[in-house]
Amino acid sequence: MYESGCVYNMRDEHEKAAAWFTKAAEAGLPKAMFNVASLLDAGKGGAAPDYPAALEWYRRAADAGIAEAAYSLSNMYCVGRGRACQILPAASFLHI
């Protein structure tokens, strides 16, 4: 599932990539969770950006140990994408 998402993502077929990454993420694969969040954050995959959903997937991926997800989650909190800007939660995801 995840590999199929990677192939479609490299081909810029983001709707298909999102579908495969979502299946893999729902099955518990942390890298897929991060990729779903990234597509939702960027508004790729057939829809406008969905920041609340991106936050949730970044959080799941960060909790599973994906450092890039923790950084992206922190960035969303810091700049206020998907919610009001909150510096303390942003810093906590960076383990400052």
TISE-653830 format. One record per residue: residue in three letters; residue number from 1; x, y, z of N, C-alpha, C in turn. Coordinates in steps of 0.2 Angstrom, whole numbers. Layout:
<nodes>
- ALA NUM X Y Z X Y Z X Y Z
...
</nodes>
This chain:
<nodes>
- MET 1 4 -6 0 0 0 0 4 6 0
- TYR 2 9 7 5 13 13 5 17 14 -1
- GLU 3 20 8 -3 24 9 -9 20 11 -15
- SER 4 14 9 -16 10 11 -22 9 19 -21
- GLY 5 8 21 -15 7 28 -13 13 32 -16
- CYS 6 19 29 -14 25 33 -16 26 33 -23
- VAL 7 24 28 -27 25 28 -34 20 34 -37
- TYR 8 14 34 -35 9 39 -38 11 46 -35
- ASN 9 14 47 -30 16 53 -27 22 56 -32
- MET 10 27 51 -33 32 53 -38 30 55 -45
- ARG 11 24 52 -47 22 54 -53 17 60 -53
- ASP 12 17 63 -47 12 69 -46 5 67 -47
- GLU 13 3 61 -46 -4 59 -46 -6 58 -39
- HIS 14 -7 64 -36 -8 65 -29 -15 62 -26
- GLU 15 -20 62 -30 -26 59 -28 -25 51 -27
- LYS 16 -22 48 -31 -21 41 -31 -16 40 -25
- ALA 17 -11 44 -24 -6 43 -19 -9 44 -12
- ALA 18 -14 49 -12 -17 50 -5 -22 44 -4
- ALA 19 -25 41 -8 -29 35 -7 -25 29 -4
- TRP 20 -19 28 -7 -15 23 -5 -11 24 2
- PHE 21 -9 30 3 -6 32 9 -11 32 15
- THR 22 -17 34 13 -23 34 18 -24 26 20
- LYS 23 -24 22 16 -25 15 18 -19 12 22
- ALA 24 -13 14 20 -7 12 24 -7 15 31
- ALA 25 -9 22 31 -9 26 38 -15 23 42
- GLU 26 -20 21 39 -26 18 44 -24 11 46
- ALA 27 -19 8 42 -17 1 45 -11 2 50
- GLY 28 -9 8 51 -4 10 57 3 11 54
- LEU 29 4 12 48 11 14 46 13 21 47
- PRO 30 17 23 51 19 30 53 21 34 47
- LYS 31 25 31 43 28 35 37 22 37 32
- ALA 32 17 33 32 11 34 28 7 40 31
- MET 33 7 40 38 3 45 42 6 52 40
- PHE 34 13 52 40 16 58 38 14 60 31
- ASN 35 14 56 27 13 57 20 6 60 19
- VAL 36 1 57 22 -6 59 22 -6 66 24
- ALA 37 -3 67 30 -3 74 33 0 79 28
- SER 38 5 77 25 9 82 21 4 84 15
- LEU 39 1 79 12 -4 80 6 -10 84 8
- LEU 40 -12 83 14 -18 87 17 -16 94 18
- ASP 41 -10 95 21 -7 101 23 -6 106 17
- ALA 42 -4 102 11 -2 106 5 -8 107 0
- GLY 43 -14 103 2 -20 104 -2 -19 99 -9
- LYS 44 -15 94 -8 -14 90 -14 -18 84 -13
- GLY 45 -20 80 -18 -24 74 -17 -31 76 -19
- GLY 46 -33 81 -22 -40 82 -24 -44 87 -20
- ALA 47 -41 90 -15 -45 94 -11 -41 100 -9
- ALA 48 -44 105 -6 -41 111 -3 -37 109 3
- PRO 49 -33 113 5 -29 111 12 -34 109 17
- ASP 50 -33 104 21 -37 102 27 -33 102 33
- TYR 51 -32 108 36 -27 109 41 -29 105 47
- PRO 52 -35 105 50 -37 100 55 -35 93 54
- ALA 53 -37 90 49 -35 83 47 -27 82 47
- ALA 54 -24 87 44 -17 87 43 -14 87 50
- LEU 55 -16 91 55 -14 91 62 -14 85 65
- GLU 56 -20 81 64 -21 75 67 -17 70 65
- TRP 57 -16 69 58 -11 64 55 -4 66 57
- TYR 58 -2 72 57 5 74 59 6 72 67
- ARG 59 1 73 71 1 71 78 2 63 79
- ARG 60 -2 59 75 -1 52 75 6 50 73
- ALA 61 8 53 68 15 51 65 20 53 70
- ALA 62 20 59 73 25 61 78 25 57 84
- ASP 63 19 55 86 18 50 92 21 43 90
- ALA 64 22 42 84 25 35 82 32 36 81
- GLY 65 35 42 82 42 43 81 45 46 75
- ILE 66 40 49 71 43 52 64 45 59 66
- ALA 67 51 60 66 54 67 68 51 73 63
- GLU 68 50 71 57 48 76 52 41 78 53
- ALA 69 37 73 56 30 75 58 30 79 64
- ALA 70 34 78 69 35 83 75 36 90 73
- TYR 71 41 90 68 43 97 66 37 100 62
- SER 72 34 97 58 28 100 54 23 102 59
- LEU 73 21 97 64 16 99 68 18 105 72
- SER 74 24 106 74 26 112 78 26 118 74
- ASN 75 27 117 67 27 123 63 19 125 62
- MET 76 15 120 61 8 122 61 5 126 67
- TYR 77 7 123 73 6 127 79 9 134 80
- CYS 78 15 134 77 18 141 78 16 146 74
- VAL 79 14 144 67 11 149 63 4 150 63
- GLY 80 1 145 66 -7 146 67 -10 143 61
- ARG 81 -8 138 58 -11 135 52 -15 129 55
- GLY 82 -22 130 54 -26 125 57 -29 126 64
- ARG 83 -26 131 67 -28 133 74 -25 139 75
- ALA 84 -27 143 81 -23 149 83 -16 147 85
- CYS 85 -12 152 83 -5 151 85 -4 150 92
- GLN 86 0 145 94 1 143 101 9 141 101
- ILE 87 13 145 104 20 144 105 22 138 109
- LEU 88 19 138 115 21 133 120 19 126 117
- PRO 89 14 124 114 13 118 111 18 117 105
- ALA 90 19 122 102 24 121 96 31 119 99
- ALA 91 33 122 104 39 121 107 40 114 110
- SER 92 34 111 112 34 105 116 35 99 110
- PHE 93 33 100 104 34 95 99 41 95 97
- LEU 94 45 101 98 52 101 96 56 98 102
- HIS 95 53 97 108 57 95 114 62 100 116
- ILE 96 60 106 116 64 111 118 64 112 125
</nodes>
